[in-house]
């Protein structure tokens, strides 16, 4: 086993997860930009840029089609993994500190 160095965030990373297949790594950070990386070599594959504050947590659906992220801008955002397109933003009354998909990948939950 060898470590994977992820270079690209400008501020502290707040969350790191693998997808179910183990070939992708997703990170959330205080730099407002969720990011996807290759688990094989640590190469940055893409970003999801529209949060207005620190991103505290994220989760990817079981089939790696959707990503949900929660941030200090009081929003939970739903993204298309492959294109980086924001599909929807859900407004809340405070920072979204955690979020996760259910086992079906069709619903997600978040905590303010």
C-alpha positions as CSV (number, residue, x, y, z in Angstrom):
1,X,0.0,0.0,0.0
2,X,1.3,3.4,-0.9
3,X,0.0,6.9,0.1
4,X,-1.7,9.1,-2.5
5,X,-0.8,12.7,-2.4
6,X,-3.6,15.1,-3.5
7,X,-2.3,18.5,-4.5
8,X,-4.7,21.2,-5.5
9,X,-6.8,22.5,-2.6
10,X,-5.8,26.0,-1.3
11,X,-7.2,25.5,2.2
12,X,-7.7,22.6,4.6
13,X,-9.5,19.5,3.5
14,X,-12.6,18.7,5.6
15,X,-13.8,15.4,4.1
16,X,-12.3,12.6,2.0
17,X,-14.3,9.7,0.6
18,X,-13.9,6.9,-2.0
19,X,-16.6,5.8,-4.4
20,X,-17.9,2.3,-4.1
21,X,-15.6,0.9,-6.8
22,X,-12.6,2.5,-5.2
23,X,-11.3,4.2,-8.3
24,X,-12.3,7.8,-7.4
25,X,-11.6,9.9,-4.4
26,X,-13.8,12.9,-3.5
27,X,-12.6,15.7,-1.3
28,X,-14.3,18.7,0.4
29,X,-12.3,21.7,1.7
30,X,-12.5,25.1,3.2
31,X,-11.5,26.5,-0.3
32,X,-15.2,26.1,-1.4
33,X,-14.4,23.6,-4.1
34,X,-15.4,19.9,-3.9
35,X,-12.9,17.9,-6.1
36,X,-12.7,14.4,-7.7
37,X,-9.3,12.6,-8.1
38,X,-8.0,9.4,-9.6
39,X,-7.4,6.9,-6.8
40,X,-4.7,5.3,-8.9
41,X,-2.3,8.2,-9.2
42,X,-3.9,11.2,-7.3
43,X,-4.5,13.2,-10.5
44,X,-7.2,15.9,-10.2
45,X,-10.0,14.9,-12.6
46,X,-12.4,17.7,-12.0
47,X,-14.0,20.2,-9.6
48,X,-17.5,21.3,-8.6
49,X,-17.4,25.1,-8.3
50,X,-20.4,27.0,-7.0
51,X,-20.3,26.8,-3.2
52,X,-20.1,30.2,-1.5
53,X,-18.4,28.9,1.7
54,X,-16.4,26.1,3.1
55,X,-17.6,22.7,2.1
56,X,-17.9,20.5,5.1
57,X,-19.1,17.1,3.8
58,X,-20.0,15.2,0.7
59,X,-21.1,11.8,-0.5
60,X,-21.3,10.0,-3.8
61,X,-24.1,7.7,-5.0
62,X,-23.5,4.0,-5.2
63,X,-23.2,4.1,-9.0
64,X,-20.9,7.2,-8.9
65,X,-23.4,9.2,-11.0
66,X,-24.4,11.8,-8.4
67,X,-22.5,13.8,-5.7
68,X,-24.1,15.7,-2.9
69,X,-22.1,18.4,-1.0
70,X,-22.9,20.4,2.1
71,X,-21.3,23.7,3.0
72,X,-21.0,26.8,5.1
73,X,-23.1,28.8,2.6
74,X,-26.2,27.0,4.0
75,X,-26.6,24.9,0.9
76,X,-26.7,21.3,0.0
77,X,-25.9,20.9,-3.7
78,X,-26.5,18.0,-6.0
79,X,-24.0,17.5,-8.8
80,X,-23.6,15.2,-11.8
81,X,-20.2,13.5,-11.2
82,X,-19.1,13.1,-14.8
83,X,-19.8,16.6,-16.0
84,X,-19.6,18.7,-12.8
85,X,-23.0,20.3,-13.6
86,X,-24.9,21.5,-10.6
87,X,-28.3,19.9,-10.8
88,X,-29.9,21.5,-7.8
89,X,-29.2,23.6,-4.7
90,X,-31.2,23.2,-1.5
91,X,-31.1,26.2,0.9
92,X,-31.1,25.8,4.6
93,X,-31.0,28.0,7.7
94,X,-27.5,27.2,8.7
95,X,-24.3,25.4,7.6
96,X,-24.8,21.9,6.2
97,X,-22.4,19.8,8.2
98,X,-23.2,16.3,6.9
99,X,-24.9,14.7,4.0
100,X,-25.3,11.1,2.6
101,X,-27.1,9.1,0.0
102,X,-29.3,6.2,1.0
103,X,-28.5,2.7,-0.4
104,X,-30.7,3.2,-3.5
105,X,-28.8,6.4,-4.5
106,X,-32.1,8.1,-5.2
107,X,-32.5,10.0,-2.0
108,X,-30.0,11.9,0.2
109,X,-30.2,13.4,3.7
110,X,-28.4,16.3,5.2
111,X,-27.9,17.8,8.6
112,X,-27.9,21.4,9.5
